[in-house]
């Protein structure tokens, strides 16, 4: 792919960036080098490489989601210093 100065200017507009003529030339040259390298990578035979999500090879470990009995309200509130019905009462921290 031959990346032109016009392509660079269009990208700069889309990115809402500005550049002078020298910077446009340098960016165009850099883009052409990157695309050239990408073309070299396309020549590699990767048919034997398995697709992956992460390079480090870890994966999620899932467990069975089974419901268990949780504590009742009385047990949950037994150590609360202040209670208001079935809730823990906390001091007001926002001043009006």
N, C-alpha and C positions, 0 to 999 in steps of 0.2 A: 504494500500500500504506500502510495506517495502522499504524505500529509503536506498540505500547502499552507502558505501564510494566511490564505483566506479561511481555511479550516480553523487555524489558530485564532484568528480574529473572531470568528463565530463562537468558538468556545469561550473566549474572554467575555463576549457580550452575554452569553448564557450564564456565566459565572459571576457576572456583574463586576468584572475586574478590568483594569486598564493597563496598557503596556505601550511603551514606545517602540519604534521600528526595530531597534536592536534587540529588544526583549522578545518581540514577536519572532524574529529570525532565530534567536536562541531556543525559544520554546518549540518552534517548528522543527528545528534540528533534533532536539531532545525527543520529541514525539516520533520522528522518523527512526531514531535509534531504538526506541522502545518497540515500535512495530516490527522493525527488522529482527530484533531478538525474539519477539513472539513468533515470527515466521520460522525461526530456527527451532523453537520449541515444538512447533507443529510437525516437524520432521521426525520427532522421536516416536519409537514404537512403544506405545503404552497399552497394547492389547492384553498383556498379562498382568497389568496392575489393577487391583480391585478398587472400585470407587470407595471413597471414605468421606466422612463428615468432618473429621478432625485429624490433624497430622499426628497427634499424640496417642491415638488409638483407644482412648477410654470411651466407655459407653454408660448410659444410665442403667442403674440397677433398680428394677421395680419390685415392689412387694405386693402381695395380695391385699386388696383394700377390704378388710373385714371389719364390720362394726363391733365395737366392744361397749360394755356398759360403763358409762361415765359416772362420776360422783353426783349425788343429789345436791340440791340447793342447801339444805341444812349442813351437810358435811363441808361444802365449799365455803360457807359463811362462818363456820365455827371459830376460826382464828381471826376474823375481820375485827378490827378495833371498833368500828362504827358501822351500824347497819341501818338501812332504811327499807323495811319490808324485805323483799327478796334480793336486794342490791347492797353493794358496799358503798358506804357514804364517805366521800372524800371532801376535803376543804375546798372552797372556792378559790381559784388562783387568778381569775381574771376580774379586774376591777371594772365597775360600770362607769 
